Amino acid sequence: MIRQDALWAMTAAAQAEAVRGGEISAVELVDSHLDRIAEVNPQINAVTQVTAERAREAAARVDRRRAVGEELGPLAGVPFTVKETTAVEGVPTTFGTPRFRDLVAPADALPVARLRAAGAVPIGHSNMPTLVLAGMHTRSELFGDTVNPWDRSRTPGGSSGGDGAAVATGMAALGLGNDSGGSVRIPASFCGVTGLKPTTGRFPADHRVLGPDDPGPASQMLVTDGPLARTVADLRLAYEALAGTDPRDPRAVPVPLYGEPLPGPVKVAVVADPGGHGVHPVVRAAVAAAADALRDAGYDVREVADVPRLDEALDAYGRITVTEFAPTWPVVRKLLGEGGDRFIRMAMEKTPPADAAELTKLMGTWLGIRRSWAEFLDAYPLLLGPVFTEPPVEPGLESRDEAGRERVATGMRLCTVTSFVGVPAVAVPTGTGDGLPSGVQVVGRAFREDLCLAAAQEIEDRLGVLTPISPRPGSPARPGSPARPGSPARPGSPAAAR
């Protein structure tokens, strides 16, 4: 039998198998994670609203289904956290701002509903930068700072940093974040877990949380929901559950989960320093270790000069997003709290909005860059490179001054351009350097997440799994208005680098 105190440390796949087989109950599994949250969350402040009673009720339903002989899903009983941007029925979707602390969701967001349909159990919301606009570091006006469990002087990343830290420390087996420029991959890398940014259109979603109107083209094309997990196998289970079509999202397309095998050894392009802007030796070593792992696994690994049109893509990304965002900035700025506007304000001062003619031209540039990347990935089905070109940095660096903002923007450049292009990428750990987790991302052709996951699995098989871990000693986290671990979320308790 599995020891009760070890349930939270099991992989999501092992947890679900134990529940399906009757070795443990789903309620026992949820209670193990609630106990882990009570022990760990005061130290790192990653879980914001603990939905204890709702989670126990959902787990009890799983157990009743098993008792009457019903077939359970691939994630039966597996607890997961949900970023504060994403609706969980009956729980406030706060975006980390006091203004929305009572914004109770009438229904689950599509990705939450899909994970539930696979048997998984939402156990709480997770922290993020206020409105996902206050910076890369996970600090919200409502809930305070989340700390990196490896080193309290380093950021856990963001904007899905609460999920990264929660998964790394065993408070949840899976996390559900979103990414429009690194917000799943960066916290995965900084916290030592895996993360998937899917192809635009792979997972259905509806981001109209605050009203009936859809966002503009940049938000429609850049933002993708994505899972975090401790192992690639668990990430694959979440991928299979989240993919598909839904009439509420006309962007989602009916593409098979797994494509045709490619002939011969799969070619992998390696770019350790995208754009030639510099890369830390620890990160370069991580890319080299992952490249060696893929060579050992039989891949045709080749160093290439660079990725296509990186600087042009970064400029277009900034101009398009600022232009779309500028009209709402006077109102949004008031929701960010003291100092929370610095990150976006500095970006807008550097990159003025485009006029109509310029925006029309930029949309053409966007398509041209996507074409250049499609041609590149036709020659090399996979690209191996850094998630962030430095080890985890100090909290709030991007909001401190213009030099810090530029350093962070430069560090995450491969994440930004691959979000702009809309292709899939998997972040996977490669080990540690100077006591901090290191990792890489495997980027693939559109709708070939399967190729990315397969390559990431080979890297993991050779370089190992880093988590779960317990937080390194230090002073407690500085929460804003934390939910009490083990208590149900309720109305009145307590959107950058997405």
C-alpha positions as CSV (number, residue, x, y, z in Angstrom):
1,M,0.0,0.0,0.0
2,I,1.1,3.6,-0.6
3,R,1.8,5.6,2.5
4,Q,-0.7,8.4,3.0
5,D,2.0,11.0,3.5
6,A,3.5,10.1,0.2
7,L,0.4,10.6,-2.0
8,W,1.1,14.2,-2.9
9,A,4.6,13.2,-4.1
10,M,3.4,10.7,-6.7
11,T,3.2,11.6,-10.3
12,A,-0.2,12.6,-11.7
13,A,-0.3,9.4,-13.7
14,A,0.5,7.2,-10.6
15,Q,-2.2,9.1,-8.6
16,A,-4.9,8.5,-11.2
17,E,-3.9,4.8,-11.6
18,A,-4.1,4.3,-7.8
19,V,-7.5,5.9,-7.7
20,R,-8.8,3.9,-10.7
21,G,-7.5,0.7,-9.2
22,G,-9.0,1.3,-5.8
23,E,-5.6,1.4,-4.0
24,I,-6.5,4.9,-2.7
25,S,-9.6,7.0,-2.7
26,A,-9.9,10.3,-4.5
27,V,-10.8,11.9,-1.2
28,E,-7.6,10.6,0.5
29,L,-5.6,12.0,-2.4
30,V,-7.2,15.4,-2.1
31,D,-6.7,15.4,1.6
32,S,-3.0,14.6,1.2
33,H,-2.6,17.6,-1.0
34,L,-4.6,19.9,1.3
35,D,-2.3,18.8,4.1
36,R,0.7,19.6,1.9
37,I,-0.8,23.0,1.2
38,A,-1.3,23.7,4.9
39,E,2.4,22.8,5.5
40,V,4.1,24.5,2.5
41,N,1.9,27.4,1.3
42,P,2.6,29.7,4.2
43,Q,6.3,29.5,3.2
44,I,5.9,30.4,-0.5
45,N,2.4,31.8,-1.0
46,A,1.6,30.1,-4.3
47,V,-2.0,29.0,-3.7
48,T,-4.4,31.9,-3.2
49,Q,-7.9,30.5,-2.7
50,V,-8.0,26.9,-1.4
51,T,-11.2,25.3,-2.5
52,A,-11.1,22.5,0.1
53,E,-14.7,21.6,0.5
54,R,-15.5,21.8,-3.2
55,A,-12.4,19.6,-3.9
56,R,-13.5,17.0,-1.4
57,E,-17.0,17.0,-2.9
58,A,-15.6,16.5,-6.4
59,A,-13.3,13.8,-5.1
60,A,-16.2,12.0,-3.4
61,R,-18.1,12.0,-6.7
62,V,-15.1,10.3,-8.3
63,D,-15.2,7.7,-5.6
64,R,-18.9,7.1,-5.9
65,R,-18.5,6.5,-9.7
66,R,-15.8,4.0,-9.1
67,A,-17.9,2.2,-6.4
68,V,-20.7,1.6,-9.0
69,G,-18.3,0.4,-11.6
70,E,-18.1,3.4,-13.9
71,E,-15.0,3.9,-15.9
72,L,-12.9,6.8,-14.6
73,G,-10.9,9.3,-16.6
74,P,-7.2,9.4,-17.2
75,L,-6.8,12.0,-14.5
76,A,-9.1,10.5,-12.0
77,G,-8.8,12.3,-8.7
78,V,-5.7,14.3,-9.6
79,P,-5.6,17.7,-7.9
80,F,-4.7,20.8,-10.0
81,T,-4.4,24.5,-9.4
82,V,-5.9,27.2,-11.6
83,K,-4.4,30.6,-12.3
84,E,-6.4,33.6,-11.0
85,T,-7.2,34.6,-14.6
86,T,-9.2,31.4,-15.2
87,A,-12.7,30.7,-14.0
88,V,-13.6,28.0,-11.6
89,E,-17.3,27.7,-11.0
90,G,-18.4,29.2,-7.7
91,V,-15.0,30.8,-6.9
92,P,-14.0,34.4,-7.5
93,T,-11.8,35.1,-10.5
94,T,-9.8,37.9,-8.9
95,F,-7.0,38.6,-11.4
96,G,-5.1,39.4,-8.2
97,T,-6.7,42.8,-7.8
98,P,-9.0,43.9,-4.9
99,R,-11.5,45.3,-7.4
100,F,-12.4,41.8,-8.5
101,R,-12.3,39.9,-5.2
102,D,-16.1,39.2,-5.5
103,L,-16.1,38.3,-9.2
104,V,-17.6,34.8,-8.6
105,A,-17.5,32.6,-11.7
106,P,-20.8,31.2,-12.8
107,A,-19.2,28.3,-14.7
108,D,-15.8,26.7,-15.3
109,A,-13.6,28.0,-18.0
110,L,-13.3,25.6,-21.0
111,P,-9.9,24.2,-20.0
112,V,-11.0,23.7,-16.4
113,A,-14.1,21.9,-17.6
114,R,-11.9,19.7,-19.8
115,L,-9.6,18.7,-17.0
116,R,-12.6,18.0,-14.8
117,A,-14.1,15.8,-17.6
118,A,-10.8,13.8,-17.5
119,G,-11.4,13.3,-13.7
120,A,-9.1,15.9,-12.3
121,V,-10.1,18.0,-9.3
122,P,-9.4,21.8,-9.0
123,I,-8.0,22.4,-5.5
124,G,-7.4,26.1,-5.6
125,H,-6.5,29.2,-7.5
126,S,-2.9,30.2,-7.9
127,N,-1.0,33.5,-7.7
128,M,0.1,35.7,-10.6
129,P,1.1,39.4,-11.2
130,T,-1.8,41.8,-10.8
131,L,-4.0,41.6,-13.9
132,V,-1.0,39.7,-15.5
133,L,0.3,43.2,-16.3
134,A,2.4,44.1,-13.3
135,G,5.6,42.3,-14.5
136,M,7.1,38.8,-14.8
137,H,7.5,38.3,-11.1
138,T,4.5,36.8,-9.4
139,R,3.2,39.4,-7.0
140,S,-0.4,40.5,-6.9
141,E,-2.0,43.4,-5.2
142,L,-4.5,41.1,-3.5
143,F,-2.3,38.2,-2.5
144,G,1.3,39.5,-2.3
145,D,4.5,37.8,-3.4
146,T,5.1,34.2,-4.4
147,V,8.6,33.0,-3.7
148,N,10.8,30.5,-5.6
149,P,11.0,27.3,-3.5
150,W,14.6,26.8,-4.6
151,D,15.9,30.2,-3.5
152,R,13.9,32.9,-1.8
153,S,16.0,35.6,-3.4
154,R,14.9,34.5,-6.9
155,T,11.6,35.0,-8.6
156,P,9.5,31.9,-9.4
157,G,8.8,33.6,-12.8
158,G,5.4,34.4,-14.2
159,S,2.9,35.1,-14.9
160,S,1.8,31.6,-14.0
161,G,4.3,31.6,-11.2
162,G,1.9,30.3,-8.5
163,D,1.2,27.2,-10.6
164,G,5.0,26.6,-11.1
165,A,5.7,26.9,-7.4
166,A,2.7,24.8,-6.3
167,V,3.5,22.0,-8.7
168,A,7.2,22.0,-7.8
169,T,6.4,21.7,-4.1
170,G,3.7,19.0,-4.3
171,M,0.7,21.2,-3.5
172,A,-0.8,20.1,-6.8
173,A,0.1,17.5,-9.3
174,L,-0.8,19.8,-12.2
175,G,-1.2,23.5,-12.8
176,L,-3.3,25.3,-15.4
177,G,-1.7,28.6,-16.5
178,N,-1.6,30.6,-19.7
179,D,1.1,31.9,-21.9
180,S,1.5,34.7,-24.5
181,G,5.2,35.2,-24.3
182,G,6.6,32.8,-21.7
183,S,4.2,32.8,-18.8
184,V,3.9,29.0,-18.6
185,R,7.5,28.1,-19.7
186,I,9.4,30.6,-17.6
187,P,7.9,29.6,-14.2
188,A,8.2,25.9,-15.3
189,S,11.9,26.5,-15.9
190,F,12.5,28.7,-12.9
191,C,10.8,26.2,-10.6
192,G,12.2,23.0,-12.1
193,V,9.0,21.5,-13.7
194,T,7.7,21.0,-17.2
195,G,5.3,23.2,-19.1
196,L,3.5,23.2,-22.4
197,K,2.6,26.2,-24.6
198,P,0.4,24.7,-27.3
199,T,-0.1,25.8,-30.8
200,T,-2.6,28.6,-31.2
201,G,-5.9,26.9,-31.8
202,R,-5.0,23.5,-30.2
203,F,-6.9,24.1,-26.9
204,P,-10.3,25.8,-26.8
205,A,-10.8,28.7,-24.5
206,D,-13.0,31.7,-23.9
207,H,-11.2,34.6,-22.3
208,R,-14.3,36.9,-22.0
209,V,-14.2,36.9,-18.2
210,L,-15.1,40.6,-17.7
211,G,-17.8,41.1,-20.2
212,P,-19.4,39.9,-23.5
213,D,-16.9,41.4,-25.9
214,D,-14.0,39.5,-27.3
215,P,-10.5,40.9,-27.1
216,G,-8.6,42.3,-30.2
217,P,-6.4,40.3,-32.6
218,A,-3.2,40.3,-30.5
219,S,-5.0,38.8,-27.5
220,Q,-6.9,36.4,-29.6
221,M,-3.7,35.1,-31.3
222,L,-1.1,35.3,-28.5
223,V,-2.8,33.9,-25.4
224,T,-2.9,30.2,-25.0
225,D,-3.8,28.2,-21.9
226,G,-1.2,25.6,-21.0
227,P,-0.5,23.0,-18.3
228,L,2.5,22.6,-15.9
229,A,3.5,19.2,-14.4
230,R,6.5,17.6,-12.7
231,T,7.1,15.0,-15.5
232,V,6.6,15.0,-19.3
233,A,4.3,12.0,-19.0
234,D,2.0,14.0,-16.8
235,L,2.2,16.9,-19.2
236,R,1.2,14.5,-22.0
237,L,-1.9,13.4,-20.0
238,A,-3.0,17.1,-19.5
239,Y,-2.3,17.8,-23.2
240,E,-4.6,15.0,-24.3
241,A,-7.3,16.1,-21.9
242,L,-7.2,19.8,-22.9
243,A,-7.0,19.4,-26.7
244,G,-10.0,19.5,-29.0
245,T,-12.7,21.7,-30.4
246,D,-15.6,23.6,-28.9
247,P,-18.3,25.8,-30.5
248,R,-17.5,28.5,-27.9
249,D,-14.1,28.9,-29.5
250,P,-14.0,29.1,-33.3
251,R,-10.2,29.3,-33.2
252,A,-9.9,25.7,-32.0
253,V,-9.4,23.3,-34.9
254,P,-9.9,19.6,-35.3
255,V,-6.3,18.5,-35.7
256,P,-5.2,15.0,-34.5
257,L,-3.3,14.8,-31.3
258,Y,-0.5,12.8,-32.8
259,G,0.8,13.4,-36.4
260,E,2.4,11.0,-38.8
261,P,5.9,9.7,-37.9
262,L,8.6,11.6,-39.7
263,P,11.0,9.7,-42.0
264,G,14.5,9.1,-40.7
265,P,16.1,10.7,-37.6
266,V,14.2,13.9,-36.7
267,K,16.3,17.0,-37.3
268,V,16.8,19.3,-34.4
269,A,18.1,22.9,-34.8
270,V,20.1,24.1,-31.8
271,V,20.3,27.8,-31.0
272,A,21.7,28.6,-27.6
273,D,21.8,32.4,-28.1
274,P,18.8,33.5,-30.2
275,G,19.6,36.8,-32.0
276,G,23.1,36.9,-30.6
277,H,22.2,39.0,-27.6
278,G,24.1,36.9,-25.1
279,V,23.5,33.8,-23.0
280,H,24.6,32.9,-19.5
281,P,27.1,30.0,-19.3
282,V,24.8,28.0,-17.1
283,V,22.0,28.3,-19.7
284,R,24.4,27.5,-22.6
285,A,25.5,24.4,-20.7
286,A,21.8,23.4,-20.2
287,V,21.2,23.6,-24.0
288,A,24.3,21.6,-24.7
289,A,23.3,18.9,-22.2
290,A,19.8,18.6,-23.8
291,A,21.4,18.5,-27.3
292,D,23.7,15.6,-26.1
293,A,20.6,13.8,-24.7
294,L,18.8,14.1,-28.0
295,R,21.9,12.9,-30.0
296,D,22.1,9.9,-27.7
297,A,18.4,9.2,-28.4
298,G,19.0,9.1,-32.1
299,Y,18.0,12.6,-33.2
300,D,19.9,14.5,-35.9
301,V,21.0,17.4,-33.8
302,R,22.6,20.4,-35.7
303,E,23.7,23.8,-34.4
304,V,22.4,26.5,-36.7
305,A,23.2,30.2,-37.1
306,D,20.0,31.6,-35.7
307,V,16.2,31.5,-35.7
308,P,14.3,33.5,-38.3
309,R,13.7,37.3,-38.0
310,L,14.0,37.4,-34.2
311,D,14.5,41.2,-33.7
312,E,11.9,42.1,-36.3
313,A,9.4,39.8,-34.6
314,L,10.1,41.3,-31.2
315,D,9.6,44.8,-32.5
316,A,6.3,43.8,-34.3
317,Y,5.1,42.0,-31.1
318,G,5.7,45.1,-29.0
319,R,4.1,47.5,-31.5
320,I,1.0,45.4,-32.1
321,T,0.3,44.6,-28.4
322,V,0.9,48.2,-27.2
323,T,-1.4,49.6,-30.0
324,E,-4.2,47.2,-28.9
325,F,-3.7,47.9,-25.3
326,A,-3.3,51.7,-25.3
327,P,-7.0,52.7,-25.3
328,T,-7.7,50.9,-22.1
329,W,-4.6,51.8,-20.3
330,P,-5.9,54.9,-18.4
331,V,-8.6,52.7,-16.7
332,V,-6.5,49.5,-16.3
333,R,-3.6,51.5,-14.7
334,K,-5.8,52.4,-11.7
335,L,-6.4,48.7,-10.9
336,L,-2.7,47.8,-10.6
337,G,-1.9,49.2,-7.2
338,E,1.1,51.3,-6.1
339,G,4.0,50.7,-8.5
340,G,2.1,48.0,-10.4
341,D,1.9,50.1,-13.5
342,R,5.7,50.5,-13.9
343,F,6.3,47.5,-16.2
344,I,3.6,48.4,-18.7
345,R,4.3,52.2,-18.4
346,M,8.0,51.7,-19.3
347,A,7.0,49.5,-22.3
348,M,4.6,52.1,-23.6
349,E,7.1,54.9,-23.2
350,K,9.6,52.9,-25.3
351,T,7.1,51.6,-27.9
352,P,4.4,54.2,-28.9
353,P,1.2,52.9,-30.4
354,A,1.0,52.5,-34.2
355,D,-1.5,54.5,-36.3
356,A,-4.0,52.7,-38.6
357,A,-1.6,52.5,-41.6
358,E,1.3,51.3,-39.5
359,L,-0.9,48.6,-37.8
360,T,-2.1,47.3,-41.2
361,K,1.5,47.0,-42.3
362,L,2.4,45.3,-39.0
363,M,-0.3,42.7,-39.5
364,G,1.3,41.8,-42.8
365,T,4.7,41.6,-41.1
366,W,3.2,39.2,-38.6
367,L,2.1,36.9,-41.3
368,G,5.4,37.1,-43.1
369,I,7.3,36.1,-39.9
370,R,5.0,33.2,-39.4
371,R,5.8,32.1,-43.0
372,S,9.5,32.4,-42.3
373,W,9.2,30.2,-39.2
374,A,7.0,27.6,-41.1
375,E,9.8,27.3,-43.7
376,F,12.5,27.0,-41.0
377,L,10.5,24.3,-39.1
378,D,9.9,22.5,-42.4
379,A,13.7,22.0,-42.7
380,Y,14.1,21.4,-38.9
381,P,11.0,19.9,-37.3
382,L,12.3,20.8,-33.9
383,L,14.2,23.7,-32.4
384,L,16.1,23.4,-29.1
385,G,16.9,26.6,-27.2
386,P,16.7,28.4,-23.9
387,V,13.5,29.3,-22.1
388,F,15.3,32.3,-20.5
389,T,18.9,33.2,-21.3
390,E,19.8,33.7,-17.6
391,P,19.3,31.6,-14.5
392,P,16.3,32.8,-12.4
393,V,16.6,36.5,-11.6
394,E,15.7,38.5,-8.6
395,P,12.0,39.4,-8.0
396,G,10.7,42.6,-9.7
397,L,13.8,43.2,-11.8
398,E,11.6,44.0,-14.8
399,S,9.8,46.8,-13.0
400,R,12.8,48.3,-11.2
401,D,14.1,50.5,-14.1
402,E,14.5,50.5,-17.8
403,A,17.7,48.5,-17.7
404,G,16.0,45.8,-15.7
405,R,12.9,45.8,-18.0
406,E,15.2,45.4,-21.0
407,R,17.2,42.6,-19.4
408,V,14.1,40.6,-18.7
409,A,12.7,41.2,-22.2
410,T,16.0,40.1,-23.7
411,G,16.1,37.0,-21.5
412,M,12.7,35.8,-22.5
413,R,13.1,36.6,-26.3
414,L,12.7,33.0,-27.6
415,C,9.5,32.6,-25.6
416,T,8.2,35.9,-27.0
417,V,8.9,35.1,-30.7
418,T,7.5,31.6,-30.5
419,S,4.3,32.9,-29.0
420,F,4.2,35.5,-31.7
421,V,4.5,32.8,-34.3
422,G,2.0,30.5,-32.6
423,V,4.0,27.3,-32.5
424,P,4.1,24.8,-29.7
425,A,6.9,24.5,-27.1
426,V,7.7,22.3,-24.1
427,A,9.9,23.5,-21.3
428,V,11.8,20.7,-19.6
429,P,14.4,20.7,-16.8
430,T,18.0,19.7,-17.5
431,G,19.4,19.7,-13.9
432,T,20.6,22.4,-11.6
433,G,23.3,25.1,-11.7
434,D,24.5,26.9,-8.7
435,G,21.6,25.4,-6.7
436,L,18.9,26.6,-9.1
437,P,17.0,24.6,-11.7
438,S,18.0,24.9,-15.3
439,G,16.1,23.9,-18.4
440,V,15.4,24.3,-22.1
441,Q,12.5,24.5,-24.4
442,V,11.7,22.2,-27.4
443,V,9.8,24.1,-30.1
444,G,8.0,22.4,-32.9
445,R,6.0,22.8,-36.1
446,A,2.4,24.0,-35.7
447,F,0.2,21.2,-34.2
448,R,3.1,18.9,-33.6
449,E,3.1,19.1,-29.8
450,D,3.6,15.3,-30.0
451,L,7.1,15.8,-31.5
452,C,8.0,18.3,-28.7
453,L,6.7,16.0,-26.0
454,A,8.6,13.0,-27.4
455,A,11.9,15.0,-27.5
456,A,11.3,16.4,-24.0
457,Q,10.7,12.9,-22.7
458,E,14.1,11.8,-24.1
459,I,15.8,14.7,-22.4
460,E,14.0,13.9,-19.1
461,D,14.9,10.2,-19.4
462,R,18.6,11.1,-19.5
463,L,18.8,14.2,-17.3
464,G,16.2,13.4,-14.6
465,V,13.2,14.9,-12.8
466,L,13.9,17.6,-10.2
467,T,10.7,17.8,-8.2
468,P,8.8,17.6,-5.9
469,I,10.9,19.5,-3.4
470,S,10.3,21.2,-0.1
471,P,11.0,25.0,0.1
472,R,14.4,26.0,1.1
473,P,14.6,27.6,4.6
474,G,13.9,31.3,4.9
475,S,11.4,33.8,6.2
476,P,7.7,33.3,5.4
477,A,6.2,34.7,2.2
478,R,4.6,38.1,2.3
479,P,0.9,37.4,1.4
480,G,-1.6,40.1,0.7
481,S,-4.9,38.5,1.9
482,P,-4.2,34.8,1.9
483,A,-6.9,32.2,1.9
484,R,-6.7,29.7,4.8
485,P,-5.3,26.3,3.7
486,G,-8.0,23.7,4.1
487,S,-10.8,26.2,4.0
488,P,-13.3,26.7,1.2
489,A,-13.0,29.8,-1.0
490,R,-15.9,32.1,-0.6
491,P,-17.0,35.4,-2.0
492,G,-15.2,38.2,-0.2
493,S,-12.1,36.2,0.4
494,P,-9.4,36.7,-1.2
495,A,-3.9,40.1,-16.2
496,A,3.2,41.6,-18.8
497,A,4.6,38.9,-19.2
498,R,1.8,36.5,-19.8
